[in-house]
């Protein structure tokens, strides 16, 4: 299957490579042209414009950093709303607010196009290994027709229903639970360290007992080793996700008290110049608050 792909940051490049390795023909476009070469060397075709990418195949995938970027990509002159053909499909794979996804759904609907929200659950290395989950929400006929694309990127594809916003809500809630888990880990490590417990000992108690799952093993190890670079998800991106969760809760009258703690811990890390560190660095901010580090 042929597909256009726009946005070749770390996650986007990994996803595009998965599509190529899955036997799909991928046309790639990025504002920074030098990001195209690793993928064109791997078999992708370089696209000269958004319009070229939008008309390359069965759909166009975007993997962009935030709401402003994806809304600009759709609405600007020569953007996706203008460039996608009638009946064209925009697969929006980034982590975006429920408000942005609702707006995109209407914009594409008004133009006779379709939106599928397809956020990915998993760090880039998890996607590379084929172990990620993709949550898909959108018109069922379009989702079914394009399912081979989703299956090439992720080891598990979850159908969220006919409304794209449902997929966005699942991704936001997933990140909310994970962020709160990392905050709880940071608090637990700080408490045990104050009583002279070696971090690797507490890590073993957690991960060889009740909390022997990927999230606690991965982020617990980062915290135990105080290893926050290079980032999988940066603290700045984590802060974006915290704000998305709080906004989604406010929009529907859902209190998220744990989310405020999560957000504030990330704000503290960013204030200490650690915005480019992995979001597990919130444990370091907790350690600072506990008098363990300066």
JOCORJO-V630703 format. One line per field, one symbol per residue. phi: phi as a letter, one per 40 degrees, with the letter a starting at -180 (. if undefined). A space follows every 50 residues. Layout:
# JOCORJO-V630703
phi=???
This chain:
# JOCORJO-V630703
phi=.cacabhbcdccccccccccccgccbbbbadcccccddcccchcbcbcac dcccbcacabbbbbcaddccccccccdgcccccccdgcbbcccccbcccc ccccdcdccccgbbbbcacbbicdcccdcgbcbbbbbiddccdcccddcc cccbcbbbcchcbdccccccccccccccccccccddccccccccbgccdc ccdcdccbbcbcbdcccccccdcccfbbbcccbccccccdcccccccccc cbgbcbcccccdccccdcccccgbcccdcccdccccccccgcbc
